[in-house]
Amino acid sequence: MPELEDYLAERRKLVNQTLDRLLPPADMYPRLLHEAIRYSVFAGGKRLRPILAIAAAEAVGGEVEGILPVAAALECIHTYSLIHDDLPSMDDDDFRRGKPTCHKVYGEALAILAGDALLTLAFELLSQGAITQHMDAQRLSVLIQEIARAAGSSGMVGGQSVDILSEGKEIDQETLLYLHTHKTGALIQVSVIAGGLVAGASEEQIGALSRYGERIGLAFQIVDDLLDVTSTTEELGKPAKSDLKHAKATFPALMGKETSMKEVERLTAEAKEVLRPFEGRAWALHAIAGYLTSRRF
């Protein structure tokens, strides 16, 4: 998919430039904290969540420039979650994206603070003029509420807590679904919603984008579960078989590989179907759904 690859590369470059501009400089006091922040943000990554926000904005006729600060805020929240997820008290991972994790380089205390700083920076960015000039107060309020809910105990943090409390236990499909749709899916879903909100999408369009985000968010995590058991550490850029090591609840463990693959196919098809009303303007979202869920497993 050369057209999609070019699109992803161009949008990733825009997101990285925006992050570089908006993050505190590495030499700003306290220097080590800001080094740790930048180390984690620029350690690689697909920039999936900000690119989804951009693609959603474009699907409803919005301009890329208006969504970039929101895209950067979403990546800050995602990076904070990865820093904390890697900590010894969580997943205790030494590598992320092929590099030593933040706490292995800067220590646990600074890693925790770097994550805290990124989360709060995200909401600082959401309140800045670059965003407010594109949105009225009511729509901005909805945007901030949606992102806060997706990041907090009703979303990502809630899912993470269920993940930790479920380690080594047998759980049912309903609990596993909650875990995945909240820990991973919530931030992916709200990224798509955010793009629509900033671009002035109608209520009906926001509903469609939300359904799309919900489906690809879950499909993405199921594929991650599958990759964890079928890939090497070198291929993943993080420890392979980590879910097995921590006795984590996953779709392959509960439902088997074949059933998990079929679920991915179903969710991907449904995600593409809800984009029909957007026609050609949503080509990137359509292509991203196929790209994300066809990663090798």
PyMOL commands that set and color helices and strands:
alter all, ss='L'
color gray80, all
select helices_A, chain A and resi 2-22+31-41+48-59+64-85+102-106+108-126+129-132+137-151+156-165+173-183+185-198+203-230+233-236+242-245+251-255+257-273+276-293
alter helices_A, ss='H'
color red, helices_A
select strands_A, chain A and resi 95-96+99-100
alter strands_A, ss='S'
color yellow, strands_A
deselect
rebuild
show_as cartoon
